[in-house]
Amino acid sequence: MLLPALTLMLAACGGSFTSNSDNDTAIEPGVFSLEEATVADIHAAFRGELLQDNGEPLNCEALANLYIQRIFAYDKTPQPSGGLAIRSVLAINPLAIEQAKALDALYARDGGIGDRPIHCMPILLKDNYDTYDYPSTQGSYSMLGHQAGVDANSVAGLRKAGGLILGKANQDEFAFWTTGFSNRGIQVTNPYNTSQSPAGSSSGTGAAIAANFALGGTGSDTCQSIRHPSSVNGLVGIRPSLGVISQHGIFPLSHQRDTGGPMTRTVSDAALMLDAMAGVDFRDPKTLAFPSELRPDSYTDFLDRGQHGLQGKNIGIVRQLGDNSEAAGTDAQGALIAEALSTMEALGATVYDVYLPGFESKGAGSRHYDMNEYFVTFEAEGGNSPRACVSSLAVALAGGDVAHGRDICEGLDGIIETGRVGLRTAPLLATVAVDDLNRAPTEEELADIIAMREYTTQQMDTLLDENGAQVFD
């Protein structure tokens, strides 16, 4: 789904302690507001340019407590207007305050944020991201106690950049749905209208950031799971090209399609998070397609609207995608997309219709293989979990011969055998269990994916501007 027109918020709020040349009086600091705060706002508050509404200065520990208090006040409580509870947060990291204090110590040592561009940015992770300090459960009771030994690569990047991992957000169980329902957290609601869908599968992250329960969050996207909840919750969600962010430590649905990405309320904060999450990781060969020399120094470099804005840019809108001849949306959705396109044109872009009648969705390997491969890496890196594979029965039927070195998964080691997968999700997980657990991607399948990409490129290459030049080169 195409995101609505986005507002670029770059300037911090409030005043500063600068001298007034006329009367040499200090400008009074402004008031820090938790609602709609940005990274720039919290850093201004840490410098003393903004104060809490009680007149107290802000530090990382105080900020973490403010967000935690807000979560406890609103997330599980029906709204005074009669709205439902949001139910977006599964758990608060019990070490969050301790880690916030450590970030305060670093701030004092460095006299500022140092080399941590998202210093003390409170972040909620989708529940399929591994962290060394708190379990991830994929929104399922069957995965309780699934404790990683190391952070997911992208989480490690967020921490290195100064991010504060506040906790884990709800998601559709095992990311199978796009409606915001998990067996653990039940139904996530949209904080703007709790009778409406929050979308998914990164539903908890989308609703939580919209409700100001954190500054930023992570999602994972196989087909629309970052973009859809970002759209309906009024957020900026980035699904990067496969390989920009490592898949390491993110419980998979399909390794040929999955990617993590940031979800925030502003473009600038999304760019900061993408800086931290992206990078080459030899545990994920897909990242090698984007070596360091092909990556920007910072995605924030592209926030200069004068240099990188829409003026003079060509935008393609997909009008047909395979059998779908209404790919640009219908009814109210179509009207919103049309309005967004008009806004882009007003900002200087030229919009071209793109038709892809021969498009087919291509995959490779099997979900069973990808999930079991995750368990092998998880265990090798010191993870401790009551689960070891999708189905121990499937392992037994395969003669105990499982690819990638995992040959012990018995009884309740299998997710299916626990009987604790939600009734809504169990049939879908069963379709994974009956798939070939040793079927890695074949060269033919990978070639088909490349061919479909080439088809799309060729179709776009046929579009010419008024001077007969290719629109997309």
C-alpha positions in Angstrom: 0.0 0.0 0.0 1.3 3.4 -0.9 1.9 5.6 2.1 0.0 8.9 2.4 2.0 12.1 1.9 4.5 12.3 4.7 5.4 15.3 6.8 9.1 15.9 7.2 9.9 17.1 10.7 13.4 18.2 11.1 13.5 21.1 13.6 13.7 20.6 17.3 11.2 22.5 19.5 11.9 25.0 22.2 14.5 27.7 22.8 18.1 27.6 23.8 20.4 29.3 26.3 21.8 31.8 23.8 22.4 35.4 24.5 20.0 38.1 23.1 22.2 40.7 21.5 19.8 43.5 22.4 19.2 43.0 26.1 21.7 40.1 26.8 19.0 38.1 28.6 18.8 34.3 28.4 15.9 32.7 26.5 13.8 30.6 28.8 13.8 26.9 28.0 10.7 25.4 26.5 8.6 22.5 27.7 9.3 19.0 26.7 6.3 17.1 25.5 6.3 13.3 25.4 3.6 13.2 22.8 4.9 13.4 19.2 8.5 13.8 20.6 11.4 13.2 18.2 15.0 12.3 18.7 15.9 16.0 18.1 13.5 16.9 20.9 14.9 14.5 23.5 18.5 15.6 22.7 17.4 19.3 23.1 15.9 18.3 26.5 19.1 16.6 27.5 21.0 19.8 26.7 18.6 21.7 29.0 16.8 23.6 26.2 13.6 21.9 27.1 12.3 21.0 30.6 9.7 18.6 31.8 6.3 20.3 32.6 7.2 20.1 36.3 10.3 22.2 35.6 12.7 19.3 36.1 15.5 18.6 33.6 15.2 15.4 31.5 17.7 12.5 31.3 17.5 9.1 29.9 16.3 7.4 33.1 13.5 9.9 33.5 12.5 9.6 29.8 12.3 5.8 30.1 10.1 6.1 33.1 7.8 8.5 31.3 7.3 6.1 28.5 6.8 3.1 30.8 4.2 5.0 32.8 2.4 6.0 29.7 2.3 2.3 28.5 0.9 1.2 31.9 -1.6 4.0 31.9 -3.1 3.5 28.4 -2.1 0.3 26.6 -4.2 -2.2 28.5 -6.9 0.2 29.6 -10.1 1.0 27.7 -10.1 4.6 26.6 -12.3 7.2 28.4 -14.1 7.9 25.2 -15.4 4.3 25.1 -12.6 3.0 22.9 -11.0 -0.4 23.3 -7.6 -1.0 24.9 -4.7 -0.8 22.4 -2.9 -3.9 23.6 0.2 -3.1 21.6 3.0 -3.9 24.1 3.7 -7.5 25.1 6.5 -6.8 27.7 8.7 -4.1 29.1 12.4 -5.0 29.2 13.1 -5.3 33.0 16.6 -4.0 32.3 15.4 -0.9 30.5 15.9 1.5 33.5 19.3 0.0 34.3 20.3 0.5 30.6 18.9 4.0 30.6 21.2 4.8 33.6 24.1 3.5 31.7 23.3 5.8 28.8 23.1 8.7 31.3 26.6 7.8 32.5 27.9 7.8 28.9 26.3 11.2 28.3 28.1 12.6 31.3 31.4 11.0 30.2 31.1 12.4 26.7 29.6 15.7 27.5 26.7 15.0 25.2 25.5 12.2 22.8 29.0 11.4 21.6 29.0 9.0 18.7 25.5 7.8 19.5 23.1 9.6 17.0 20.0 7.9 18.6 21.2 8.3 22.2 18.4 7.2 24.5 15.8 6.8 21.7 13.3 4.5 23.4 12.5 1.6 20.9 9.9 -1.2 20.9 10.9 -4.3 19.0 8.5 -6.5 17.2 8.4 -9.8 19.1 10.3 -11.7 16.5 13.6 -9.8 17.0 16.1 -11.6 19.2 17.7 -9.8 22.2 20.3 -11.1 24.6 18.5 -9.7 27.6 14.8 -10.6 27.1 13.0 -13.5 25.3 11.2 -13.2 22.0 8.1 -15.3 21.4 6.7 -14.4 18.0 3.4 -13.6 19.7 2.9 -17.3 20.6 2.5 -19.1 23.9 4.4 -22.0 22.2 7.6 -19.9 22.2 7.6 -18.8 25.9 11.2 -18.9 27.3 12.8 -18.5 23.9 15.9 -16.6 25.0 18.6 -15.7 22.5 22.3 -15.6 23.4 23.0 -12.6 21.2 21.1 -9.6 19.8 19.8 -9.7 16.3 22.3 -7.9 14.1 20.0 -4.9 13.6 19.3 -4.7 17.3 23.0 -4.7 18.1 23.3 -1.8 15.6 20.5 0.1 17.4 22.2 -0.3 20.8 25.6 0.7 19.4 24.0 3.9 18.0 22.6 4.6 21.5 19.1 3.2 21.2 17.3 2.1 24.4 15.4 -1.2 23.9 12.2 -0.5 25.9 10.5 -3.8 25.3 8.7 -6.1 22.9 5.6 -5.2 20.8 2.8 -7.5 19.9 2.5 -9.0 16.4 0.4 -11.4 14.4 1.4 -14.9 15.7 4.4 -16.0 13.8 3.7 -13.1 11.4 1.1 -15.2 9.5 -1.7 -12.6 9.5 -2.1 -8.9 8.8 -4.8 -8.1 11.2 -3.0 -7.6 14.6 -4.1 -10.8 16.4 -1.8 -13.0 18.4 -2.6 -15.7 20.9 -0.5 -13.9 23.5 -1.7 -10.3 23.1 -5.1 -11.0 21.6 -6.3 -8.2 19.3 -4.2 -5.0 18.8 -6.3 -2.0 18.0 -5.7 1.2 16.1 -5.2 4.0 18.6 -6.7 6.6 16.3 -9.9 4.6 16.2 -9.9 1.3 18.2 -12.8 -0.1 16.1 -10.5 0.0 13.0 -7.7 -2.4 12.1 -4.1 -1.6 13.1 -3.0 -3.9 10.2 -0.1 -6.3 10.6 1.9 -8.3 11.1 3.9 -5.5 12.8 0.6 -4.4 14.4 1.9 -3.9 17.9 4.8 -1.7 16.7 2.5 0.4 14.5 -0.1 1.0 17.2 2.5 1.6 20.0 4.4 4.3 18.1 1.2 6.0 17.0 0.1 6.0 20.7 3.5 7.6 21.7 4.6 4.5 23.7 8.1 4.9 22.3 10.0 7.1 19.8 10.6 4.3 17.3 10.0 0.6 16.7 11.0 -2.2 14.4 8.9 -4.2 12.0 9.5 -7.1 9.7 8.0 -7.2 6.2 7.5 -10.3 4.0 4.9 -8.7 1.8 3.4 -5.7 3.5 4.0 -6.1 7.3 5.9 -2.8 7.8 4.1 -0.8 5.1 0.5 -1.7 6.0 0.6 -0.9 9.7 2.6 2.2 9.0 0.0 3.4 6.6 -3.1 3.0 8.8 -1.3 4.3 11.9 0.0 7.4 10.3 3.7 6.5 10.5 6.8 6.4 8.4 7.7 2.8 7.7 10.7 1.8 5.6 10.9 -1.6 3.9 14.4 -1.5 2.5 15.7 -3.6 -0.3 16.5 -7.2 0.7 20.1 -7.2 2.1 20.2 -3.6 3.3 19.4 -4.9 6.8 20.6 -8.3 8.0 18.0 -11.1 8.5 20.1 -12.4 11.4 18.1 -12.9 14.6 14.7 -12.2 13.1 12.4 -15.2 13.2 11.7 -15.9 9.6 8.6 -16.4 7.5 10.5 -16.6 4.2 14.2 -15.8 3.9 13.7 -14.9 0.2 11.3 -12.1 1.1 11.8 -11.1 4.8 13.4 -7.8 5.8 13.4 -5.8 9.0 12.9 -2.1 9.0 12.2 1.0 11.2 8.8 2.5 12.0 8.6 6.0 13.4 6.5 9.1 13.4 8.9 11.3 11.3 11.1 10.8 8.2 14.2 12.0 10.0 13.8 9.5 12.9 13.3 6.7 10.4 16.5 7.7 8.6 18.4 7.6 11.9 17.1 4.2 12.8 17.9 2.9 9.3 21.4 4.1 9.7 21.7 2.0 12.9 20.0 -1.1 11.6 21.6 -1.4 8.2 25.0 -2.9 7.4 27.0 -5.8 6.1 26.7 -9.0 8.1 28.5 -12.1 7.0 25.9 -14.2 8.7 23.4 -13.0 6.1 25.0 -13.3 2.6 22.3 -11.1 1.1 23.9 -8.1 2.8 27.0 -8.7 0.7 25.1 -7.4 -2.3 25.4 -4.0 -0.7 29.1 -3.6 0.3 30.1 -0.7 2.4 31.2 1.4 -0.6 27.7 1.2 -2.1 26.0 2.3 1.1 25.6 6.0 2.0 27.5 7.5 4.9 24.1 8.3 6.4 20.5 8.1 5.1 20.0 11.4 6.8 22.0 13.0 4.0 18.9 12.5 1.8 16.7 14.7 4.0 17.8 17.8 2.2 14.5 18.5 0.3 16.2 21.0 -2.0 18.7 18.4 -3.2 16.8 15.2 -2.8 13.2 16.3 -2.8 10.5 15.5 -5.4 11.2 18.4 -7.7 12.2 16.9 -11.0 11.8 13.3 -9.9 9.8 10.6 -11.8 7.4 8.5 -9.7 5.8 5.2 -10.9 2.4 4.2 -9.7 1.5 0.5 -10.3 -1.9 0.4 -12.0 -1.9 -3.4 -12.8 0.0 -6.1 -10.9 -0.6 -9.5 -12.5 -4.3 -10.2 -12.4 -5.0 -7.2 -10.2 -6.1 -4.4 -12.4 -6.9 -2.1 -9.5 -3.5 -2.2 -7.8 -3.6 1.5 -7.1 -6.5 1.1 -4.7 -10.3 1.5 -4.8 -13.0 3.5 -3.0 -11.7 5.5 0.0 -8.3 3.9 -0.2 -7.9 4.8 -3.9 -9.0 8.3 -3.2 -6.3 8.7 -0.6 -3.6 7.3 -2.9 -4.8 9.7 -5.7 -4.6 12.6 -3.2 -1.0 11.6 -2.3 -0.1 11.4 -6.0 -1.5 14.9 -6.5 0.6 16.1 -3.5 3.7 14.6 -5.1 3.0 16.3 -8.4 2.5 19.6 -6.6 6.0 19.2 -5.1 7.5 18.8 -8.5 7.3 15.1 -9.3 6.0 13.6 -12.6 3.8 10.5 -12.1 3.8 7.7 -14.6 1.4 4.8 -14.7 3.1 1.4 -14.6 1.4 -1.8 -15.9 2.9 -5.2 -15.0 0.3 -7.7 -16.4 2.9 -10.5 -16.4 4.0 -10.2 -12.8 4.0 -13.3 -10.7 5.0 -13.5 -7.0 8.1 -15.8 -6.8 9.5 -17.6 -3.8 12.3 -20.0 -3.2 13.0 -22.9 -0.8 10.4 -23.6 2.0 9.3 -21.9 5.1 10.0 -25.1 7.0 13.6 -25.0 5.9 14.0 -21.3 6.8 12.5 -21.7 10.3 14.6 -24.7 11.2 17.7 -23.0 9.8 16.9 -20.1 12.2 16.8 -22.6 15.2 20.2 -24.0 14.2 21.9 -20.5 14.2 20.0 -19.6 17.4 21.4 -22.6 19.2 24.9 -22.2 17.8 25.0 -18.6 19.2 24.1 -19.7 22.7 20.4 -19.4 22.6 18.3 -21.3 25.0 14.8 -22.4 24.1 12.3 -25.1 24.8 11.7 -25.3 21.0 14.1 -26.6 18.5 12.2 -27.1 15.2 8.8 -26.5 13.6 7.7 -30.2 14.1 9.4 -33.0 15.9 7.1 -35.4 14.1 8.3 -34.1 10.7 11.9 -34.6 11.8 11.0 -38.2 12.8 9.3 -38.8 9.4 12.4 -37.5 7.7 14.4 -40.2 9.4 16.0 -37.7 11.8 17.9 -36.3 8.9 17.6 -32.5 9.0 19.6 -30.2 6.8 22.1 -27.7 8.2 23.3 -30.0 11.0 20.2 -30.1 13.2 19.2 -33.8 13.9 17.7 -33.7 17.4 14.2 -32.5 17.8 12.0 -34.8 19.8 8.6 -34.6 21.4 7.7 -31.1 22.7 10.9 -29.7 21.1 8.6 -29.0 18.1 6.4 -26.0 18.0 3.4 -27.9 16.6 3.7 -30.6 19.2 3.2 -28.2 22.1 -0.4 -27.7 21.2 0.0 -24.0 22.3 -0.2 -22.4 18.9 -3.3 -20.3 18.6 -6.3 -21.9 16.9 -6.3 -19.2 14.3 -2.6 -19.8 13.4 -2.3 -23.6 13.9 -3.6 -24.5 10.4 -1.1 -22.2 8.7 1.8 -23.5 10.8 0.6 -27.0 9.9 1.1 -26.1 6.2 4.7 -25.2 7.0 5.2 -28.5 8.9 4.1 -30.6 5.9 6.5 -28.8 3.6 9.9 -30.4 2.9 12.1 -29.4 5.8 15.3 -29.9 3.7 14.2 -27.9 0.7 16.7 -25.1 0.3 16.3 -22.6 -2.5 17.2 -24.1 -5.9 19.2 -22.4 -8.6 16.1 -22.5 -10.8 13.9 -20.8 -8.2 16.5 -18.1 -7.6 16.8 -17.6 -11.4 13.0 -17.2 -11.6 13.1 -14.4 -9.0 15.9 -12.7 -11.0 13.9 -13.1 -14.2 10.8 -11.5 -12.6 12.9 -8.6 -11.4 14.2 -8.2 -15.0 10.7 -8.3 -16.4 9.7 -5.5 -14.1 12.7 -3.4 -15.1 12.0 -4.0 -18.8 8.4 -2.9 -18.4 9.5 0.3 -16.7 12.2 0.9 -19.3 9.5 1.2 -22.0 8.2 4.4 -20.3 9.5 7.5 -22.1 9.2 11.2 -21.3 8.1 14.0 -23.6 11.6 14.1 -25.2 11.7 10.3 -25.8 14.2 9.6 -23.0 13.7 6.7 -20.6 11.9 7.8 -17.5 13.5 5.2 -15.2 17.2 4.6 -16.0 
